[in-house]
């Protein structure tokens, strides 16, 4: 018997038995065995709740709430610079320290509630950061980062980013691509946005939320004039995933360049960061004061 004939017999016999049984109305018993032959897989629950941070400040929900987001964290160091002594300077450490300083500055002045997306060296998925602000019903979202100019140590100064459907420049587009890929460094895949989310983003650019974000960005630039060093073109826009909350005005603040000696010297000490924290806190207070006047 050839191999081909043998295979046909093997495949045909079960089919003939099953067909004959169905023809006479017989049933074929299925072994029970406790149903242990059924493979079971534990799947991640859909829409798992996000662990929300605590809120500090007045115990009054009518008071404005700002969510401060320290970029990167955990296995994602962000930009890495070098001190004069050759030691590594990590963006994740700088921005967490600045976020804490800003929180303390706001709490000291009173009247504003504050929450940090992370208060330690921990990983937070990129999409969860603006979602934390949404679920807390925040009035303002501020994501803090520090930039890198690669081998160009002369590039310095702070920048302020708002969301745009189209990057405002090629440099802003490259920055957006790098920040949006941050979760892939942590092994977390960023899935494509649905049509519904895309529609929300389009609507966002046409509504008051984006106007409020632009106003807040302008306030940072105004309050920081003469107090902190800005990039020659400080106000920018880019397609940044962390700013995609459709109903919470959001701004990304690039505090400076860790690859620049002067910027880095300010950002690594509490005394140096005080000027940044004071400027951001004043801009936040002015922003909320204007909201109350409306």
C-alpha positions in Angstrom: 0.0 0.0 0.0 1.4 3.3 -1.0 1.8 6.2 1.5 -0.9 8.2 -0.3 -3.4 5.4 -0.1 -2.7 4.9 3.6 -3.3 8.5 4.4 -6.6 8.4 2.6 -7.7 5.4 4.6 -6.7 7.0 7.9 -8.7 10.2 7.0 -11.7 8.4 5.5 -12.5 5.9 8.3 -13.4 8.4 11.1 -15.5 10.3 8.6 -17.4 7.2 7.6 -18.0 6.2 11.2 -19.3 9.7 12.1 -21.5 9.8 9.0 -23.0 6.4 9.7 -23.7 7.2 13.3 -25.5 10.4 12.3 -27.6 8.5 9.7 -29.0 6.1 12.3 -29.4 8.7 15.0 -26.8 7.3 17.2 -24.8 9.5 19.5 -21.1 9.3 20.0 -20.1 9.7 23.7 -17.5 12.3 24.5 -15.1 11.4 27.3 -15.7 13.5 30.5 -12.4 13.0 32.4 -13.4 16.0 34.4 -13.1 18.0 31.2 -9.4 18.4 32.0 -8.7 18.1 28.3 -10.1 21.6 27.9 -7.4 24.2 27.7 -8.0 27.2 29.9 -6.1 30.5 29.6 -6.1 33.4 32.1 -6.5 36.5 30.1 -5.9 40.1 31.2 -9.2 41.8 32.0 -10.4 44.3 29.6 -10.4 47.9 30.8 -8.5 47.1 34.1 -8.9 50.0 36.5 -6.0 52.4 36.8 -4.4 52.9 40.2 -5.2 56.6 41.0 -2.8 58.6 43.1 -3.8 60.5 46.2 -4.8 64.1 46.1 -3.1 66.6 48.4 -4.2 70.1 49.4 -7.6 71.4 50.5 -10.2 68.9 51.4 -12.6 70.7 49.1 -13.6 69.1 45.7 -14.6 72.6 44.4 -11.0 73.7 44.6 -9.1 73.4 41.3 -7.0 70.2 40.8 -3.8 70.0 38.8 -2.2 66.7 37.9 1.6 66.8 37.6 3.2 64.1 35.5 6.9 63.3 35.9 7.9 61.7 32.6 9.5 58.3 32.2 10.4 56.2 35.3 11.4 52.7 36.3 13.2 50.9 33.5 12.7 53.9 31.2 15.4 56.5 32.2 14.4 58.9 29.5 17.3 61.1 28.3 20.7 60.3 29.8 23.3 63.1 30.3 26.7 63.2 31.9 27.9 65.5 34.7 31.3 67.2 34.6 32.6 64.3 36.7 31.2 61.8 34.2 28.3 60.5 36.3 25.0 59.6 34.6 22.2 62.2 34.9 18.8 60.6 34.2 15.8 62.5 33.0 13.5 60.4 35.1 15.2 61.6 38.3 15.4 65.2 37.3 11.7 65.5 36.4 10.5 63.6 39.4 12.4 66.0 41.7 11.0 69.0 39.8 7.4 67.6 40.0 7.8 67.2 43.8 9.2 70.8 44.1 6.3 72.2 42.1 3.8 70.2 44.2 5.3 71.6 47.4 5.3 75.1 46.0 1.6 74.9 45.1 0.6 73.4 48.4 2.6 76.0 50.3 0.6 78.8 48.6 -2.8 77.0 49.3 -6.0 76.9 47.5 -5.1 74.3 44.8 -5.3 70.6 45.0 -2.4 68.6 43.6 -1.8 65.0 42.4 1.3 63.4 41.0 1.0 60.6 38.4 4.0 59.0 40.1 5.8 59.8 43.3 8.5 57.3 43.0 10.8 55.6 40.4 7.9 53.6 38.9 6.6 52.7 35.5 3.3 54.2 34.3 2.0 53.3 30.9 2.0 56.3 28.6 -1.8 56.1 27.9 -2.5 55.9 31.7 -0.9 59.3 32.4 -3.6 61.5 30.8 -6.2 59.0 31.8 -5.3 59.6 35.5 -6.1 63.2 35.0 -9.4 62.4 33.3 -10.5 60.0 36.0 -9.6 62.4 38.8 -11.6 65.1 36.9 -8.5 67.3 36.9 -8.7 70.9 35.8 -5.2 71.0 34.4 -2.5 68.5 33.4 1.2 69.3 33.3 3.7 66.7 32.0 7.4 67.6 32.9 10.3 66.3 30.9 14.0 67.2 30.1 15.4 67.2 26.6 18.6 66.1 24.9 20.5 67.7 21.9 22.8 64.7 21.4 26.3 65.9 20.9 25.3 69.5 20.6 26.1 70.8 24.1 25.4 74.4 23.1 21.6 73.9 22.7 19.7 74.9 25.9 16.5 76.4 27.3 13.0 75.3 28.2 10.2 74.6 25.8 6.4 74.3 26.2 4.4 71.9 24.0 0.7 71.8 23.4 -1.1 69.2 21.3 -1.4 69.6 17.6 -2.7 67.2 14.9 0.2 68.3 12.9 3.6 68.8 14.4 4.6 72.4 14.2 8.1 71.6 12.9 10.3 68.7 11.9 12.1 68.9 15.3 8.8 68.8 17.1 7.8 65.7 15.0 11.0 63.9 15.9 10.4 64.7 19.6 6.8 63.4 19.4 8.0 60.2 17.8 10.6 59.6 20.6 8.2 60.3 23.4 5.3 58.3 21.9 7.7 55.3 21.7 8.6 55.4 25.3 6.3 52.5 26.3 7.9 50.2 23.8 11.1 50.6 25.7 9.3 49.2 28.7 7.9 46.3 26.7 4.4 47.8 26.6 2.9 47.9 23.1 1.1 51.1 22.1 -1.9 50.1 20.0 -3.3 52.2 17.2 -6.0 54.6 18.0 -9.6 53.9 17.0 -11.6 56.1 14.7 -13.6 57.3 17.7 -10.4 58.5 19.5 -9.2 60.1 16.3 -12.5 61.9 16.0 -12.1 63.1 19.6 -8.7 64.5 18.9 -10.0 66.4 15.9 -12.8 67.8 18.0 -10.3 68.6 20.8 -8.3 70.9 18.5 -11.5 72.9 17.7 -12.8 73.3 21.2 -12.1 75.2 24.3 -9.9 72.6 25.9 -7.1 73.2 23.4 -7.6 76.9 23.7 -7.1 76.7 27.5 -4.0 74.6 27.0 -2.6 77.2 24.7 -3.4 79.9 27.1 -1.6 78.1 29.9 1.4 77.5 27.8 1.6 81.2 27.1 1.3 82.0 30.8 4.3 79.8 31.5 6.3 81.7 28.9 5.1 85.0 30.3 5.8 84.2 33.9 9.2 82.7 33.1 10.5 85.7 31.1 13.6 86.9 32.7 13.5 84.2 35.4 14.3 81.0 33.5 16.1 80.4 30.2 13.9 79.5 27.3 14.8 78.0 24.0 14.7 80.7 21.2 11.4 79.3 20.1 9.8 78.1 23.3 6.1 77.7 22.3 5.6 74.5 20.2 3.0 72.0 19.3 3.3 68.3 18.5 1.3 65.1 18.3 2.2 63.9 21.8 0.2 61.0 23.2 0.5 62.2 26.7 -1.5 65.3 25.9 -4.5 63.4 24.3 -7.0 63.7 27.2 -10.0 65.2 25.3 -11.4 67.2 28.2 -8.4 68.2 30.4 -6.2 71.0 29.2 -2.7 69.6 29.0 0.8 71.0 28.5 4.2 69.3 28.3 7.0 71.4 29.8 10.6 70.6 28.6 12.5 72.0 31.5 15.8 72.2 29.7 18.6 70.1 28.1 20.5 67.5 30.3 23.2 67.7 27.6 23.8 71.4 28.3 26.1 72.2 31.3 24.1 75.3 32.4 20.7 73.7 32.2 21.9 70.5 33.9 23.5 72.4 36.7 20.2 74.1 37.5 18.1 71.0 37.2 20.1 68.7 39.5 19.9 70.8 42.6 16.8 71.9 44.6 18.1 75.4 44.7 18.4 75.5 40.9 15.0 73.9 40.4 13.3 76.5 42.6 13.1 79.0 39.8 11.3 76.5 37.6 8.9 75.5 40.3 8.1 79.1 41.2 7.4 80.1 37.5 5.2 77.0 36.9 3.3 77.6 40.2 2.7 81.2 39.4 1.4 80.3 35.9 -0.9 77.7 37.4 -2.3 80.2 39.9 -2.9 82.8 37.2 -4.5 80.3 35.0 -7.0 79.2 37.7 -7.7 82.8 38.7 -8.7 83.6 35.1 -11.0 80.5 35.1 -12.8 81.8 38.2 -13.4 85.2 36.5 -15.2 83.6 33.6 
